[in-house]
Amino acid sequence: MANIKQQMKRVKTNEKARLANASFKSSLKTAMKAVNAAVAAKDLEKAQAALSTAYKKLDKAQAKGIVHKNYVARQKSELANAVNSLK
């Protein structure tokens, strides 16, 4: 542990941010799994609703700097292709 007051505070804030980012990333993965589950069940209505939620979470994760923009683009493309395969 650091001896410097500023660094001790930084350690605490970094840990809080790490936990918040991990939680958000987990909810992001859950949203993407919901899309894939709806596609597997061949339920177009649920898949489109889940896709909208997943898009929103992906965009927010990118804006917060949790994930890279190329990751977001790739996931959006894969999810959209999966949902479009139902049409």
PDB file with one MODEL, atoms N, CA, C and O in Angstrom:
MODEL        1
ATOM      1  N   MET A   1       0.850  -1.183   0.000  1.00  0.00           N
ATOM      2  CA  MET A   1       0.000   0.000   0.000  1.00  0.00           C
ATOM      3  C   MET A   1       0.891   1.240   0.000  1.00  0.00           C
ATOM      4  O   MET A   1       1.962   1.260   0.606  1.00  0.00           O
ATOM      5  N   ALA A   2       0.426   2.252  -0.683  1.00  0.00           N
ATOM      6  CA  ALA A   2       1.194   3.492  -0.802  1.00  0.00           C
ATOM      7  C   ALA A   2       1.194   4.276   0.514  1.00  0.00           C
ATOM      8  O   ALA A   2       0.290   4.136   1.338  1.00  0.00           O
ATOM      9  N   ASN A   3       2.215   5.092   0.687  1.00  0.00           N
ATOM     10  CA  ASN A   3       2.309   5.956   1.864  1.00  0.00           C
ATOM     11  C   ASN A   3       1.763   7.349   1.576  1.00  0.00           C
ATOM     12  O   ASN A   3       1.389   8.076   2.497  1.00  0.00           O
ATOM     13  N   ILE A   4       1.719   7.715   0.317  1.00  0.00           N
ATOM     14  CA  ILE A   4       1.309   9.062  -0.076  1.00  0.00           C
ATOM     15  C   ILE A   4      -0.221   9.141  -0.088  1.00  0.00           C
ATOM     16  O   ILE A   4      -0.898   8.279  -0.649  1.00  0.00           O
ATOM     17  N   LYS A   5      -0.746  10.193   0.541  1.00  0.00           N
ATOM     18  CA  LYS A   5      -2.190  10.349   0.704  1.00  0.00           C
ATOM     19  C   LYS A   5      -2.923  10.348  -0.645  1.00  0.00           C
ATOM     20  O   LYS A   5      -3.951   9.689  -0.801  1.00  0.00           O
ATOM     21  N   GLN A   6      -2.395  11.075  -1.593  1.00  0.00           N
ATOM     22  CA  GLN A   6      -3.017  11.165  -2.908  1.00  0.00           C
ATOM     23  C   GLN A   6      -3.066   9.783  -3.581  1.00  0.00           C
ATOM     24  O   GLN A   6      -4.059   9.429  -4.216  1.00  0.00           O
ATOM     25  N   GLN A   7      -1.998   9.022  -3.435  1.00  0.00           N
ATOM     26  CA  GLN A   7      -1.953   7.696  -4.058  1.00  0.00           C
ATOM     27  C   GLN A   7      -2.903   6.718  -3.358  1.00  0.00           C
ATOM     28  O   GLN A   7      -3.476   5.844  -4.008  1.00  0.00           O
ATOM     29  N   MET A   8      -3.071   6.858  -2.055  1.00  0.00           N
ATOM     30  CA  MET A   8      -4.016   5.998  -1.324  1.00  0.00           C
ATOM     31  C   MET A   8      -5.432   6.248  -1.823  1.00  0.00           C
ATOM     32  O   MET A   8      -6.214   5.313  -1.999  1.00  0.00           O
ATOM     33  N   LYS A   9      -5.753   7.518  -2.049  1.00  0.00           N
ATOM     34  CA  LYS A   9      -7.076   7.858  -2.570  1.00  0.00           C
ATOM     35  C   LYS A   9      -7.231   7.315  -3.990  1.00  0.00           C
ATOM     36  O   LYS A   9      -8.298   6.820  -4.355  1.00  0.00           O
ATOM     37  N   ARG A  10      -6.179   7.407  -4.781  1.00  0.00           N
ATOM     38  CA  ARG A  10      -6.207   6.931  -6.164  1.00  0.00           C
ATOM     39  C   ARG A  10      -6.454   5.418  -6.218  1.00  0.00           C
ATOM     40  O   ARG A  10      -7.187   4.927  -7.077  1.00  0.00           O
ATOM     41  N   VAL A  11      -5.835   4.699  -5.296  1.00  0.00           N
ATOM     42  CA  VAL A  11      -6.037   3.242  -5.217  1.00  0.00           C
ATOM     43  C   VAL A  11      -7.514   2.937  -4.954  1.00  0.00           C
ATOM     44  O   VAL A  11      -8.093   2.042  -5.569  1.00  0.00           O
ATOM     45  N   LYS A  12      -8.113   3.697  -4.027  1.00  0.00           N
ATOM     46  CA  LYS A  12      -9.532   3.492  -3.698  1.00  0.00           C
ATOM     47  C   LYS A  12     -10.431   3.804  -4.889  1.00  0.00           C
ATOM     48  O   LYS A  12     -11.337   3.031  -5.203  1.00  0.00           O
ATOM     49  N   THR A  13     -10.187   4.931  -5.552  1.00  0.00           N
ATOM     50  CA  THR A  13     -11.046   5.311  -6.675  1.00  0.00           C
ATOM     51  C   THR A  13     -10.865   4.354  -7.846  1.00  0.00           C
ATOM     52  O   THR A  13     -11.827   4.057  -8.555  1.00  0.00           O
ATOM     53  N   ASN A  14      -9.644   3.869  -8.058  1.00  0.00           N
ATOM     54  CA  ASN A  14      -9.414   2.890  -9.125  1.00  0.00           C
ATOM     55  C   ASN A  14     -10.188   1.600  -8.872  1.00  0.00           C
ATOM     56  O   ASN A  14     -10.738   1.001  -9.796  1.00  0.00           O
ATOM     57  N   GLU A  15     -10.221   1.189  -7.625  1.00  0.00           N
ATOM     58  CA  GLU A  15     -10.950  -0.039  -7.273  1.00  0.00           C
ATOM     59  C   GLU A  15     -12.447   0.134  -7.494  1.00  0.00           C
ATOM     60  O   GLU A  15     -13.113  -0.772  -7.994  1.00  0.00           O
ATOM     61  N   LYS A  16     -12.981   1.305  -7.119  1.00  0.00           N
ATOM     62  CA  LYS A  16     -14.401   1.580  -7.345  1.00  0.00           C
ATOM     63  C   LYS A  16     -14.727   1.558  -8.835  1.00  0.00           C
ATOM     64  O   LYS A  16     -15.740   0.997  -9.252  1.00  0.00           O
ATOM     65  N   ALA A  17     -13.858   2.174  -9.629  1.00  0.00           N
ATOM     66  CA  ALA A  17     -14.072   2.205 -11.076  1.00  0.00           C
ATOM     67  C   ALA A  17     -13.973   0.805 -11.662  1.00  0.00           C
ATOM     68  O   ALA A  17     -14.748   0.449 -12.550  1.00  0.00           O
ATOM     69  N   ARG A  18     -13.031   0.009 -11.176  1.00  0.00           N
ATOM     70  CA  ARG A  18     -12.858  -1.354 -11.681  1.00  0.00           C
ATOM     71  C   ARG A  18     -14.113  -2.190 -11.431  1.00  0.00           C
ATOM     72  O   ARG A  18     -14.564  -2.932 -12.304  1.00  0.00           O
ATOM     73  N   LEU A  19     -14.669  -2.058 -10.227  1.00  0.00           N
ATOM     74  CA  LEU A  19     -15.880  -2.803  -9.893  1.00  0.00           C
ATOM     75  C   LEU A  19     -17.071  -2.338 -10.734  1.00  0.00           C
ATOM     76  O   LEU A  19     -17.868  -3.157 -11.193  1.00  0.00           O
ATOM     77  N   ALA A  20     -17.190  -1.029 -10.933  1.00  0.00           N
ATOM     78  CA  ALA A  20     -18.289  -0.494 -11.744  1.00  0.00           C
ATOM     79  C   ALA A  20     -18.166  -0.961 -13.188  1.00  0.00           C
ATOM     80  O   ALA A  20     -19.157  -1.343 -13.810  1.00  0.00           O
ATOM     81  N   ASN A  21     -16.940  -0.928 -13.721  1.00  0.00           N
ATOM     82  CA  ASN A  21     -16.711  -1.368 -15.102  1.00  0.00           C
ATOM     83  C   ASN A  21     -16.984  -2.860 -15.246  1.00  0.00           C
ATOM     84  O   ASN A  21     -17.555  -3.288 -16.249  1.00  0.00           O
ATOM     85  N   ALA A  22     -16.587  -3.653 -14.262  1.00  0.00           N
ATOM     86  CA  ALA A  22     -16.821  -5.100 -14.315  1.00  0.00           C
ATOM     87  C   ALA A  22     -18.315  -5.395 -14.301  1.00  0.00           C
ATOM     88  O   ALA A  22     -18.784  -6.278 -15.019  1.00  0.00           O
ATOM     89  N   SER A  23     -19.053  -4.665 -13.495  1.00  0.00           N
ATOM     90  CA  SER A  23     -20.499  -4.845 -13.416  1.00  0.00           C
ATOM     91  C   SER A  23     -21.155  -4.487 -14.744  1.00  0.00           C
ATOM     92  O   SER A  23     -22.025  -5.210 -15.228  1.00  0.00           O
ATOM     93  N   PHE A  24     -20.738  -3.377 -15.325  1.00  0.00           N
ATOM     94  CA  PHE A  24     -21.319  -2.946 -16.594  1.00  0.00           C
ATOM     95  C   PHE A  24     -20.987  -3.940 -17.700  1.00  0.00           C
ATOM     96  O   PHE A  24     -21.835  -4.257 -18.534  1.00  0.00           O
ATOM     97  N   LYS A  25     -19.752  -4.429 -17.703  1.00  0.00           N
ATOM     98  CA  LYS A  25     -19.326  -5.389 -18.720  1.00  0.00           C
ATOM     99  C   LYS A  25     -20.134  -6.679 -18.609  1.00  0.00           C
ATOM    100  O   LYS A  25     -20.472  -7.298 -19.619  1.00  0.00           O
ATOM    101  N   SER A  26     -20.438  -7.074 -17.390  1.00  0.00           N
ATOM    102  CA  SER A  26     -21.237  -8.270 -17.159  1.00  0.00           C
ATOM    103  C   SER A  26     -22.648  -8.083 -17.718  1.00  0.00           C
ATOM    104  O   SER A  26     -23.183  -8.983 -18.365  1.00  0.00           O
ATOM    105  N   SER A  27     -23.249  -6.920 -17.470  1.00  0.00           N
ATOM    106  CA  SER A  27     -24.598  -6.659 -17.982  1.00  0.00           C
ATOM    107  C   SER A  27     -24.589  -6.570 -19.505  1.00  0.00           C
ATOM    108  O   SER A  27     -25.568  -6.928 -20.159  1.00  0.00           O
ATOM    109  N   LEU A  28     -23.490  -6.094 -20.060  1.00  0.00           N
ATOM    110  CA  LEU A  28     -23.334  -6.028 -21.510  1.00  0.00           C
ATOM    111  C   LEU A  28     -23.330  -7.430 -22.112  1.00  0.00           C
ATOM    112  O   LEU A  28     -24.012  -7.689 -23.104  1.00  0.00           O
ATOM    113  N   LYS A  29     -22.562  -8.329 -21.507  1.00  0.00           N
ATOM    114  CA  LYS A  29     -22.489  -9.711 -21.990  1.00  0.00           C
ATOM    115  C   LYS A  29     -23.847 -10.404 -21.864  1.00  0.00           C
ATOM    116  O   LYS A  29     -24.233 -11.182 -22.736  1.00  0.00           O
ATOM    117  N   THR A  30     -24.568 -10.119 -20.779  1.00  0.00           N
ATOM    118  CA  THR A  30     -25.895 -10.690 -20.577  1.00  0.00           C
ATOM    119  C   THR A  30     -26.851 -10.219 -21.667  1.00  0.00           C
ATOM    120  O   THR A  30     -27.653 -11.003 -22.174  1.00  0.00           O
ATOM    121  N   ALA A  31     -26.768  -8.941 -22.025  1.00  0.00           N
ATOM    122  CA  ALA A  31     -27.630  -8.391 -23.073  1.00  0.00           C
ATOM    123  C   ALA A  31     -27.335  -9.055 -24.417  1.00  0.00           C
ATOM    124  O   ALA A  31     -28.253  -9.338 -25.186  1.00  0.00           O
ATOM    125  N   MET A  32     -26.063  -9.302 -24.697  1.00  0.00           N
ATOM    126  CA  MET A  32     -25.700  -9.953 -25.964  1.00  0.00           C
ATOM    127  C   MET A  32     -26.159 -11.415 -25.973  1.00  0.00           C
ATOM    128  O   MET A  32     -26.582 -11.932 -27.007  1.00  0.00           O
ATOM    129  N   LYS A  33     -26.072 -12.076 -24.816  1.00  0.00           N
ATOM    130  CA  LYS A  33     -26.537 -13.465 -24.727  1.00  0.00           C
ATOM    131  C   LYS A  33     -28.046 -13.547 -24.931  1.00  0.00           C
ATOM    132  O   LYS A  33     -28.545 -14.530 -25.479  1.00  0.00           O
ATOM    133  N   ALA A  34     -28.778 -12.515 -24.493  1.00  0.00           N
ATOM    134  CA  ALA A  34     -30.231 -12.490 -24.665  1.00  0.00           C
ATOM    135  C   ALA A  34     -30.593 -12.465 -26.147  1.00  0.00           C
ATOM    136  O   ALA A  34     -31.553 -13.110 -26.571  1.00  0.00           O
ATOM    137  N   VAL A  35     -29.822 -11.721 -26.926  1.00  0.00           N
ATOM    138  CA  VAL A  35     -30.058 -11.672 -28.375  1.00  0.00           C
ATOM    139  C   VAL A  35     -29.822 -13.055 -28.975  1.00  0.00           C
ATOM    140  O   VAL A  35     -30.643 -13.558 -29.742  1.00  0.00           O
ATOM    141  N   ASN A  36     -28.696 -13.663 -28.617  1.00  0.00           N
ATOM    142  CA  ASN A  36     -28.374 -14.982 -29.158  1.00  0.00           C
ATOM    143  C   ASN A  36     -29.393 -16.042 -28.737  1.00  0.00           C
ATOM    144  O   ASN A  36     -29.703 -16.945 -29.514  1.00  0.00           O
ATOM    145  N   ALA A  37     -29.913 -15.937 -27.517  1.00  0.00           N
ATOM    146  CA  ALA A  37     -30.922 -16.881 -27.038  1.00  0.00           C
ATOM    147  C   ALA A  37     -32.219 -16.729 -27.827  1.00  0.00           C
ATOM    148  O   ALA A  37     -32.860 -17.718 -28.182  1.00  0.00           O
ATOM    149  N   ALA A  38     -32.598 -15.484 -28.098  1.00  0.00           N
ATOM    150  CA  ALA A  38     -33.820 -15.238 -28.869  1.00  0.00           C
ATOM    151  C   ALA A  38     -33.662 -15.731 -30.299  1.00  0.00           C
ATOM    152  O   ALA A  38     -34.610 -16.256 -30.883  1.00  0.00           O
ATOM    153  N   VAL A  39     -32.478 -15.569 -30.862  1.00  0.00           N
ATOM    154  CA  VAL A  39     -32.209 -16.056 -32.224  1.00  0.00           C
ATOM    155  C   VAL A  39     -32.271 -17.583 -32.236  1.00  0.00           C
ATOM    156  O   VAL A  39     -32.833 -18.180 -33.155  1.00  0.00           O
ATOM    157  N   ALA A  40     -31.694 -18.207 -31.217  1.00  0.00           N
ATOM    158  CA  ALA A  40     -31.715 -19.671 -31.136  1.00  0.00           C
ATOM    159  C   ALA A  40     -33.137 -20.198 -31.017  1.00  0.00           C
ATOM    160  O   ALA A  40     -33.454 -21.272 -31.530  1.00  0.00           O
ATOM    161  N   ALA A  41     -34.005 -19.429 -30.330  1.00  0.00           N
ATOM    162  CA  ALA A  41     -35.407 -19.809 -30.170  1.00  0.00           C
ATOM    163  C   ALA A  41     -36.245 -19.393 -31.377  1.00  0.00           C
ATOM    164  O   ALA A  41     -37.446 -19.659 -31.422  1.00  0.00           O
ATOM    165  N   LYS A  42     -35.613 -18.742 -32.351  1.00  0.00           N
ATOM    166  CA  LYS A  42     -36.274 -18.254 -33.567  1.00  0.00           C
ATOM    167  C   LYS A  42     -37.451 -17.318 -33.256  1.00  0.00           C
ATOM    168  O   LYS A  42     -38.500 -17.384 -33.897  1.00  0.00           O
ATOM    169  N   ASP A  43     -37.255 -16.458 -32.274  1.00  0.00           N
ATOM    170  CA  ASP A  43     -38.262 -15.479 -31.869  1.00  0.00           C
ATOM    171  C   ASP A  43     -37.818 -14.099 -32.340  1.00  0.00           C
ATOM    172  O   ASP A  43     -37.007 -13.446 -31.683  1.00  0.00           O
ATOM    173  N   LEU A  44     -38.345 -13.658 -33.472  1.00  0.00           N
ATOM    174  CA  LEU A  44     -37.922 -12.401 -34.093  1.00  0.00           C
ATOM    175  C   LEU A  44     -38.246 -11.190 -33.215  1.00  0.00           C
ATOM    176  O   LEU A  44     -37.433 -10.273 -33.090  1.00  0.00           O
ATOM    177  N   GLU A  45     -39.442 -11.190 -32.605  1.00  0.00           N
ATOM    178  CA  GLU A  45     -39.851 -10.051 -31.768  1.00  0.00           C
ATOM    179  C   GLU A  45     -38.883  -9.845 -30.594  1.00  0.00           C
ATOM    180  O   GLU A  45     -38.400  -8.738 -30.352  1.00  0.00           O
ATOM    181  N   LYS A  46     -38.617 -10.930 -29.881  1.00  0.00           N
ATOM    182  CA  LYS A  46     -37.713 -10.843 -28.729  1.00  0.00           C
ATOM    183  C   LYS A  46     -36.302 -10.493 -29.174  1.00  0.00           C
ATOM    184  O   LYS A  46     -35.605  -9.731 -28.504  1.00  0.00           O
ATOM    185  N   ALA A  47     -35.884 -11.044 -30.293  1.00  0.00           N
ATOM    186  CA  ALA A  47     -34.526 -10.799 -30.792  1.00  0.00           C
ATOM    187  C   ALA A  47     -34.338  -9.323 -31.124  1.00  0.00           C
ATOM    188  O   ALA A  47     -33.298  -8.743 -30.812  1.00  0.00           O
ATOM    189  N   GLN A  48     -35.334  -8.717 -31.751  1.00  0.00           N
ATOM    190  CA  GLN A  48     -35.222  -7.301 -32.115  1.00  0.00           C
ATOM    191  C   GLN A  48     -35.220  -6.417 -30.871  1.00  0.00           C
ATOM    192  O   GLN A  48     -34.481  -5.434 -30.809  1.00  0.00           O
ATOM    193  N   ALA A  49     -36.041  -6.760 -29.886  1.00  0.00           N
ATOM    194  CA  ALA A  49     -36.069  -5.985 -28.636  1.00  0.00           C
ATOM    195  C   ALA A  49     -34.729  -6.125 -27.901  1.00  0.00           C
ATOM    196  O   ALA A  49     -34.183  -5.144 -27.395  1.00  0.00           O
ATOM    197  N   ALA A  50     -34.216  -7.335 -27.851  1.00  0.00           N
ATOM    198  CA  ALA A  50     -32.937  -7.576 -27.174  1.00  0.00           C
ATOM    199  C   ALA A  50     -31.792  -6.903 -27.935  1.00  0.00           C
ATOM    200  O   ALA A  50     -30.837  -6.420 -27.327  1.00  0.00           O
ATOM    201  N   LEU A  51     -31.892  -6.875 -29.260  1.00  0.00           N
ATOM    202  CA  LEU A  51     -30.862  -6.232 -30.084  1.00  0.00           C
ATOM    203  C   LEU A  51     -30.788  -4.741 -29.777  1.00  0.00           C
ATOM    204  O   LEU A  51     -29.701  -4.170 -29.687  1.00  0.00           O
ATOM    205  N   SER A  52     -31.941  -4.121 -29.618  1.00  0.00           N
ATOM    206  CA  SER A  52     -31.987  -2.697 -29.294  1.00  0.00           C
ATOM    207  C   SER A  52     -31.302  -2.419 -27.956  1.00  0.00           C
ATOM    208  O   SER A  52     -30.542  -1.460 -27.826  1.00  0.00           O
ATOM    209  N   THR A  53     -31.577  -3.261 -26.969  1.00  0.00           N
ATOM    210  CA  THR A  53     -30.959  -3.118 -25.652  1.00  0.00           C
ATOM    211  C   THR A  53     -29.447  -3.332 -25.732  1.00  0.00           C
ATOM    212  O   THR A  53     -28.667  -2.595 -25.129  1.00  0.00           O
ATOM    213  N   ALA A  54     -29.056  -4.349 -26.483  1.00  0.00           N
ATOM    214  CA  ALA A  54     -27.626  -4.655 -26.616  1.00  0.00           C
ATOM    215  C   ALA A  54     -26.902  -3.504 -27.308  1.00  0.00           C
ATOM    216  O   ALA A  54     -25.803  -3.134 -26.896  1.00  0.00           O
ATOM    217  N   TYR A  55     -27.498  -2.935 -28.349  1.00  0.00           N
ATOM    218  CA  TYR A  55     -26.890  -1.798 -29.048  1.00  0.00           C
ATOM    219  C   TYR A  55     -26.659  -0.644 -28.082  1.00  0.00           C
ATOM    220  O   TYR A  55     -25.594  -0.027 -28.070  1.00  0.00           O
ATOM    221  N   LYS A  56     -27.682  -0.364 -27.266  1.00  0.00           N
ATOM    222  CA  LYS A  56     -27.594   0.751 -26.322  1.00  0.00           C
ATOM    223  C   LYS A  56     -26.452   0.525 -25.325  1.00  0.00           C
ATOM    224  O   LYS A  56     -25.680   1.437 -25.030  1.00  0.00           O
ATOM    225  N   LYS A  57     -26.361  -0.700 -24.817  1.00  0.00           N
ATOM    226  CA  LYS A  57     -25.308  -1.011 -23.849  1.00  0.00           C
ATOM    227  C   LYS A  57     -23.926  -0.981 -24.499  1.00  0.00           C
ATOM    228  O   LYS A  57     -22.963  -0.517 -23.887  1.00  0.00           O
ATOM    229  N   LEU A  58     -23.823  -1.470 -25.731  1.00  0.00           N
ATOM    230  CA  LEU A  58     -22.542  -1.440 -26.435  1.00  0.00           C
ATOM    231  C   LEU A  58     -22.080  -0.005 -26.653  1.00  0.00           C
ATOM    232  O   LEU A  58     -20.913   0.319 -26.430  1.00  0.00           O
ATOM    233  N   ASP A  59     -22.998   0.854 -27.090  1.00  0.00           N
ATOM    234  CA  ASP A  59     -22.646   2.257 -27.332  1.00  0.00           C
ATOM    235  C   ASP A  59     -22.221   2.952 -26.041  1.00  0.00           C
ATOM    236  O   ASP A  59     -21.283   3.750 -26.028  1.00  0.00           O
ATOM    237  N   LYS A  60     -22.925   2.636 -24.958  1.00  0.00           N
ATOM    238  CA  LYS A  60     -22.591   3.266 -23.678  1.00  0.00           C
ATOM    239  C   LYS A  60     -21.223   2.786 -23.175  1.00  0.00           C
ATOM    240  O   LYS A  60     -20.445   3.568 -22.630  1.00  0.00           O
ATOM    241  N   ALA A  61     -20.945   1.506 -23.365  1.00  0.00           N
ATOM    242  CA  ALA A  61     -19.657   0.958 -22.944  1.00  0.00           C
ATOM    243  C   ALA A  61     -18.518   1.609 -23.723  1.00  0.00           C
ATOM    244  O   ALA A  61     -17.454   1.887 -23.169  1.00  0.00           O
ATOM    245  N   GLN A  62     -18.748   1.847 -25.000  1.00  0.00           N
ATOM    246  CA  GLN A  62     -17.722   2.503 -25.820  1.00  0.00           C
ATOM    247  C   GLN A  62     -17.525   3.943 -25.360  1.00  0.00           C
ATOM    248  O   GLN A  62     -16.393   4.417 -25.262  1.00  0.00           O
ATOM    249  N   ALA A  63     -18.621   4.635 -25.079  1.00  0.00           N
ATOM    250  CA  ALA A  63     -18.532   6.032 -24.643  1.00  0.00           C
ATOM    251  C   ALA A  63     -17.801   6.149 -23.303  1.00  0.00           C
ATOM    252  O   ALA A  63     -17.079   7.118 -23.071  1.00  0.00           O
ATOM    253  N   LYS A  64     -17.988   5.166 -22.429  1.00  0.00           N
ATOM    254  CA  LYS A  64     -17.336   5.181 -21.125  1.00  0.00           C
ATOM    255  C   LYS A  64     -15.884   4.715 -21.206  1.00  0.00           C
ATOM    256  O   LYS A  64     -15.129   4.865 -20.245  1.00  0.00           O
ATOM    257  N   GLY A  65     -15.492   4.153 -22.346  1.00  0.00           N
ATOM    258  CA  GLY A  65     -14.124   3.679 -22.504  1.00  0.00           C
ATOM    259  C   GLY A  65     -13.901   2.300 -21.911  1.00  0.00           C
ATOM    260  O   GLY A  65     -12.763   1.918 -21.638  1.00  0.00           O
ATOM    261  N   ILE A  66     -14.977   1.547 -21.709  1.00  0.00           N
ATOM    262  CA  ILE A  66     -14.867   0.211 -21.129  1.00  0.00           C
ATOM    263  C   ILE A  66     -14.410  -0.794 -22.181  1.00  0.00           C
ATOM    264  O   ILE A  66     -13.637  -1.706 -21.888  1.00  0.00           O
ATOM    265  N   VAL A  67     -14.896  -0.616 -23.407  1.00  0.00           N
ATOM    266  CA  VAL A  67     -14.513  -1.512 -24.504  1.00  0.00           C
ATOM    267  C   VAL A  67     -14.038  -0.688 -25.695  1.00  0.00           C
ATOM    268  O   VAL A  67     -14.333   0.503 -25.796  1.00  0.00           O
ATOM    269  N   HIS A  68     -13.311  -1.325 -26.582  1.00  0.00           N
ATOM    270  CA  HIS A  68     -12.745  -0.665 -27.757  1.00  0.00           C
ATOM    271  C   HIS A  68     -13.811  -0.507 -28.836  1.00  0.00           C
ATOM    272  O   HIS A  68     -14.739  -1.311 -28.920  1.00  0.00           O
ATOM    273  N   LYS A  69     -13.678   0.524 -29.655  1.00  0.00           N
ATOM    274  CA  LYS A  69     -14.688   0.790 -30.688  1.00  0.00           C
ATOM    275  C   LYS A  69     -14.773  -0.327 -31.720  1.00  0.00           C
ATOM    276  O   LYS A  69     -15.851  -0.588 -32.254  1.00  0.00           O
ATOM    277  N   ASN A  70     -13.657  -0.991 -32.010  1.00  0.00           N
ATOM    278  CA  ASN A  70     -13.697  -2.095 -32.974  1.00  0.00           C
ATOM    279  C   ASN A  70     -14.445  -3.297 -32.410  1.00  0.00           C
ATOM    280  O   ASN A  70     -15.121  -4.016 -33.146  1.00  0.00           O
ATOM    281  N   TYR A  71     -14.322  -3.512 -31.114  1.00  0.00           N
ATOM    282  CA  TYR A  71     -15.073  -4.581 -30.445  1.00  0.00           C
ATOM    283  C   TYR A  71     -16.563  -4.309 -30.580  1.00  0.00           C
ATOM    284  O   TYR A  71     -17.343  -5.211 -30.884  1.00  0.00           O
ATOM    285  N   VAL A  72     -16.951  -3.060 -30.350  1.00  0.00           N
ATOM    286  CA  VAL A  72     -18.359  -2.672 -30.439  1.00  0.00           C
ATOM    287  C   VAL A  72     -18.869  -2.878 -31.862  1.00  0.00           C
ATOM    288  O   VAL A  72     -19.948  -3.434 -32.065  1.00  0.00           O
ATOM    289  N   ALA A  73     -18.098  -2.433 -32.836  1.00  0.00           N
ATOM    290  CA  ALA A  73     -18.512  -2.570 -34.233  1.00  0.00           C
ATOM    291  C   ALA A  73     -18.675  -4.043 -34.610  1.00  0.00           C
ATOM    292  O   ALA A  73     -19.634  -4.417 -35.285  1.00  0.00           O
ATOM    293  N   ARG A  74     -17.732  -4.868 -34.170  1.00  0.00           N
ATOM    294  CA  ARG A  74     -17.779  -6.300 -34.499  1.00  0.00           C
ATOM    295  C   ARG A  74     -18.999  -6.972 -33.851  1.00  0.00           C
ATOM    296  O   ARG A  74     -19.694  -7.757 -34.496  1.00  0.00           O
ATOM    297  N   GLN A  75     -19.248  -6.662 -32.588  1.00  0.00           N
ATOM    298  CA  GLN A  75     -20.378  -7.274 -31.893  1.00  0.00           C
ATOM    299  C   GLN A  75     -21.709  -6.841 -32.502  1.00  0.00           C
ATOM    300  O   GLN A  75     -22.613  -7.660 -32.673  1.00  0.00           O
ATOM    301  N   LYS A  76     -21.829  -5.552 -32.828  1.00  0.00           N
ATOM    302  CA  LYS A  76     -23.059  -5.058 -33.440  1.00  0.00           C
ATOM    303  C   LYS A  76     -23.314  -5.764 -34.766  1.00  0.00           C
ATOM    304  O   LYS A  76     -24.444  -6.145 -35.072  1.00  0.00           O
ATOM    305  N   SER A  77     -22.261  -5.932 -35.541  1.00  0.00           N
ATOM    306  CA  SER A  77     -22.382  -6.593 -36.841  1.00  0.00           C
ATOM    307  C   SER A  77     -22.818  -8.043 -36.671  1.00  0.00           C
ATOM    308  O   SER A  77     -23.727  -8.507 -37.359  1.00  0.00           O
ATOM    309  N   GLU A  78     -22.173  -8.752 -35.761  1.00  0.00           N
ATOM    310  CA  GLU A  78     -22.508 -10.162 -35.540  1.00  0.00           C
ATOM    311  C   GLU A  78     -23.934 -10.329 -35.041  1.00  0.00           C
ATOM    312  O   GLU A  78     -24.650 -11.223 -35.491  1.00  0.00           O
ATOM    313  N   LEU A  79     -24.352  -9.473 -34.113  1.00  0.00           N
ATOM    314  CA  LEU A  79     -25.709  -9.561 -33.576  1.00  0.00           C
ATOM    315  C   LEU A  79     -26.748  -9.229 -34.642  1.00  0.00           C
ATOM    316  O   LEU A  79     -27.777  -9.896 -34.744  1.00  0.00           O
ATOM    317  N   ALA A  80     -26.472  -8.196 -35.436  1.00  0.00           N
ATOM    318  CA  ALA A  80     -27.404  -7.803 -36.502  1.00  0.00           C
ATOM    319  C   ALA A  80     -27.534  -8.918 -37.532  1.00  0.00           C
ATOM    320  O   ALA A  80     -28.638  -9.213 -37.990  1.00  0.00           O
ATOM    321  N   ASN A  81     -26.426  -9.534 -37.897  1.00  0.00           N
ATOM    322  CA  ASN A  81     -26.475 -10.635 -38.858  1.00  0.00           C
ATOM    323  C   ASN A  81     -27.280 -11.811 -38.311  1.00  0.00           C
ATOM    324  O   ASN A  81     -28.023 -12.461 -39.046  1.00  0.00           O
ATOM    325  N   ALA A  82     -27.126 -12.074 -37.037  1.00  0.00           N
ATOM    326  CA  ALA A  82     -27.874 -13.168 -36.404  1.00  0.00           C
ATOM    327  C   ALA A  82     -29.369 -12.883 -36.437  1.00  0.00           C
ATOM    328  O   ALA A  82     -30.162 -13.767 -36.761  1.00  0.00           O
ATOM    329  N   VAL A  83     -29.760 -11.658 -36.105  1.00  0.00           N
ATOM    330  CA  VAL A  83     -31.183 -11.294 -36.093  1.00  0.00           C
ATOM    331  C   VAL A  83     -31.727 -11.269 -37.524  1.00  0.00           C
ATOM    332  O   VAL A  83     -32.853 -11.706 -37.763  1.00  0.00           O
ATOM    333  N   ASN A  84     -30.954 -10.772 -38.457  1.00  0.00           N
ATOM    334  CA  ASN A  84     -31.416 -10.710 -39.852  1.00  0.00           C
ATOM    335  C   ASN A  84     -31.569 -12.096 -40.466  1.00  0.00           C
ATOM    336  O   ASN A  84     -32.312 -12.265 -41.433  1.00  0.00           O
ATOM    337  N   SER A  85     -30.881 -13.078 -39.921  1.00  0.00           N
ATOM    338  CA  SER A  85     -31.013 -14.436 -40.441  1.00  0.00           C
ATOM    339  C   SER A  85     -32.399 -15.021 -40.152  1.00  0.00           C
ATOM    340  O   SER A  85     -32.794 -16.010 -40.769  1.00  0.00           O
ATOM    341  N   LEU A  86     -33.140 -14.411 -39.213  1.00  0.00           N
ATOM    342  CA  LEU A  86     -34.475 -14.875 -38.880  1.00  0.00           C
ATOM    343  C   LEU A  86     -35.521 -14.361 -39.865  1.00  0.00           C
ATOM    344  O   LEU A  86     -36.608 -14.928 -39.973  1.00  0.00           O
ATOM    345  N   LYS A  87     -35.197 -13.308 -40.571  1.00  0.00           N
ATOM    346  CA  LYS A  87     -36.195 -12.676 -41.460  1.00  0.00           C
ATOM    347  C   LYS A  87     -36.384 -13.472 -42.721  1.00  0.00           C
ATOM    348  O   LYS A  87     -37.180 -13.091 -43.578  1.00  0.00           O
TER     349      LYS A  87
ENDMDL
END
